[in-house]
Amino acid sequence: MELRLKYGTLRLVHGDITEQRVDAIVNAANSRLMGGGGVDGAIHRAAGPELHRECMEIIRKIVRLEHGNAVYTRAGRMKERGIRWIIHTVGPVWRGGKHGEPEILERCYRNSMKLAREIGARTMAFPSISTGAYGYPVEKAAKIALSAIMDELEKHEGIDEVRMVLYLREVFDTQLETLRELGSGN
Ligand code: ADP
């Protein structure tokens, strides 16, 4: 499904983010940019060791990436697939929802898109941040993710397409339902 907003298109895809041909992919990283399981591990494997080196250079300067913030690196071997940048953002760990989790998650999407505009990425892909190891409920996360992306695409020029790439079928189905609800008012 896709939804056309003022400045760009939001598209939902069931698949693997490392296989998308877009200018930038977003990584659900951890604050030490260490690489780990889930989508982070898949991105590091696909990019190769150069990505880890670049991440460690960033950590030498900033020590840790705070939840909700975003930085970018090059894409290592994924360059061969047409991916130019990886935007790393750290989602909130779900602790019941009253510890600022929704605000942090929203900032992950908005800050990643802001960074994409700054570096000139015109197409980008997001995973469903925080809904794996960090435990954020999928439906709540879908509402925040899609609303934030839609709002950014209504307000700011620069990104032609944002793809939400959902790896698990049930997460894709939830996002689809949520987008239908949000998009019907559009
Ligand atoms: P977090 O720590 O932010 O929860 P995870 O990587 O554990 O990050 O999970 C985030 C989401 O990414 C989950 O919905 C998971 O199913 C999904 N995911 C895992 N591998 C991939 C992949 N290769 N492409 C896209 N999404 C993926």
Boltz pocket constraint, residues with backbone or C-beta under 6 A from the ligand:
constraints:
  - pocket:
      binder: B
      contacts: [[A, 15], [A, 16], [A, 17], [A, 18], [A, 28], [A, 29], [A, 37], [A, 38], [A, 39], [A, 40], [A, 42], [A, 91], [A, 127], [A, 128], [A, 129], [A, 130], [A, 131], [A, 132], [A, 133], [A, 134], [A, 135], [A, 136], [A, 165], [A, 166], [A, 167], [A, 168], [A, 171]]
      max_distance: 6.0
